[in-house]
Amino acid sequence: MKETKQSLSELWALLRKKEQDFGLHKLSLTERDIFLMILNLQNKNFNINLDVILKNCNYPRATFFRSLKKLRLKNFIEISKDTNDERKSIINIPQQFRN
């Protein structure tokens, strides 16, 4: 049992270290949760349609868009318009957060 506790604490410490390396410690819990959800939903080219994110988000719409704006201002995401349909927005993941 002691071995499991030690390995869990080491894993937790490693996670916190990586979050600090990427600057995630500067985000609120809601912003962090939404950013990690975007990372989980991304496809191979690191662009994801805003509609896909909204469908999978458990937060109220206003909270989601407030957090999205803060993520954009803090350079965790980039937002662009779809080349085929200007009404749609695409969320881009910057290079430093790509796997």
VEXLUMGU-948298 format. One record per residue (C-alpha): residue in one letter; z negated, y negated, x negated. Coordinates in nm, 3 decimals, padded with zeros to 5 digits, always signed. Layout:
! residues N
> r / Z / Y / X
> a / Z / Y / X .
...
***
This chain:
! residues 99
> r / Z / Y / X
> m / +00.000 / +00.000 / +00.000 .
> k / -00.081 / -00.237 / -00.286 .
> e / +00.268 / -00.186 / -00.429 .
> t / +00.427 / -00.290 / -00.098 .
> k / +00.215 / -00.605 / -00.073 .
> q / +00.304 / -00.700 / -00.427 .
> s / +00.676 / -00.645 / -00.378 .
> l / +00.671 / -00.844 / -00.052 .
> s / +00.495 / -01.133 / -00.219 .
> e / +00.745 / -01.124 / -00.507 .
> l / +01.033 / -01.123 / -00.259 .
> w / +00.879 / -01.417 / -00.073 .
> a / +00.837 / -01.609 / -00.399 .
> l / +01.197 / -01.538 / -00.496 .
> l / +01.318 / -01.659 / -00.157 .
> r / +01.121 / -01.985 / -00.189 .
> k / +01.254 / -02.035 / -00.543 .
> k / +01.615 / -01.990 / -00.427 .
> e / +01.559 / -02.224 / -00.132 .
> q / +01.427 / -02.485 / -00.374 .
> d / +01.725 / -02.431 / -00.609 .
> f / +01.967 / -02.502 / -00.324 .
> g / +01.761 / -02.792 / -00.189 .
> l / +01.675 / -02.622 / +00.140 .
> h / +01.311 / -02.727 / +00.102 .
> k / +01.424 / -03.083 / +00.193 .
> l / +01.533 / -02.971 / +00.539 .
> s / +01.317 / -02.947 / +00.850 .
> l / +01.264 / -02.599 / +00.992 .
> t / +01.517 / -02.668 / +01.269 .
> e / +01.779 / -02.800 / +01.024 .
> r / +01.721 / -02.501 / +00.797 .
> d / +01.751 / -02.259 / +01.087 .
> i / +02.077 / -02.415 / +01.207 .
> f / +02.220 / -02.426 / +00.854 .
> l / +02.136 / -02.059 / +00.797 .
> m / +02.291 / -01.973 / +01.135 .
> i / +02.612 / -02.151 / +01.027 .
> l / +02.610 / -01.955 / +00.700 .
> n / +02.567 / -01.628 / +00.891 .
> l / +02.855 / -01.709 / +01.128 .
> q / +03.100 / -01.823 / +00.861 .
> n / +03.422 / -01.638 / +00.800 .
> k / +03.603 / -01.567 / +00.474 .
> n / +03.733 / -01.921 / +00.422 .
> f / +03.394 / -02.085 / +00.486 .
> n / +03.522 / -02.284 / +00.783 .
> i / +03.381 / -02.224 / +01.127 .
> n / +03.470 / -02.371 / +01.464 .
> l / +03.198 / -02.584 / +01.621 .
> d / +03.239 / -02.399 / +01.953 .
> v / +03.144 / -02.069 / +01.788 .
> i / +02.825 / -02.221 / +01.650 .
> l / +02.732 / -02.378 / +01.983 .
> k / +02.773 / -02.045 / +02.165 .
> n / +02.533 / -01.877 / +01.921 .
> c / +02.275 / -02.156 / +01.902 .
> n / +01.938 / -02.113 / +02.074 .
> y / +01.843 / -02.480 / +02.041 .
> p / +01.905 / -02.745 / +02.306 .
> r / +02.238 / -02.923 / +02.263 .
> a / +02.077 / -03.257 / +02.169 .
> t / +01.858 / -03.093 / +01.903 .
> f / +02.157 / -02.906 / +01.764 .
> f / +02.372 / -03.218 / +01.727 .
> r / +02.085 / -03.421 / +01.581 .
> s / +02.031 / -03.150 / +01.318 .
> l / +02.406 / -03.120 / +01.256 .
> k / +02.425 / -03.493 / +01.187 .
> k / +02.135 / -03.470 / +00.940 .
> l / +02.294 / -03.171 / +00.766 .
> r / +02.614 / -03.371 / +00.728 .
> l / +02.432 / -03.678 / +00.595 .
> k / +02.244 / -03.461 / +00.342 .
> n / +02.575 / -03.300 / +00.233 .
> f / +02.487 / -02.946 / +00.344 .
> i / +02.798 / -02.931 / +00.564 .
> e / +03.124 / -03.119 / +00.608 .
> i / +03.290 / -03.178 / +00.943 .
> s / +03.665 / -03.209 / +00.986 .
> k / +03.911 / -03.193 / +01.273 .
> d / +04.121 / -02.886 / +01.347 .
> t / +04.478 / -02.939 / +01.226 .
> n / +04.622 / -02.774 / +01.539 .
> d / +04.395 / -02.939 / +01.796 .
> e / +04.235 / -03.273 / +01.705 .
> r / +03.977 / -03.231 / +01.983 .
> k / +03.813 / -02.942 / +01.799 .
> s / +03.581 / -02.981 / +01.502 .
> i / +03.556 / -02.748 / +01.205 .
> i / +03.240 / -02.708 / +01.001 .
> n / +03.310 / -02.664 / +00.630 .
> i / +03.060 / -02.516 / +00.387 .
> p / +03.056 / -02.695 / +00.048 .
> q / +03.123 / -02.489 / -00.265 .
> q / +02.762 / -02.487 / -00.385 .
> f / +02.647 / -02.290 / -00.077 .
> r / +02.922 / -02.029 / -00.082 .
> n / +02.842 / -01.669 / -00.175 .
***
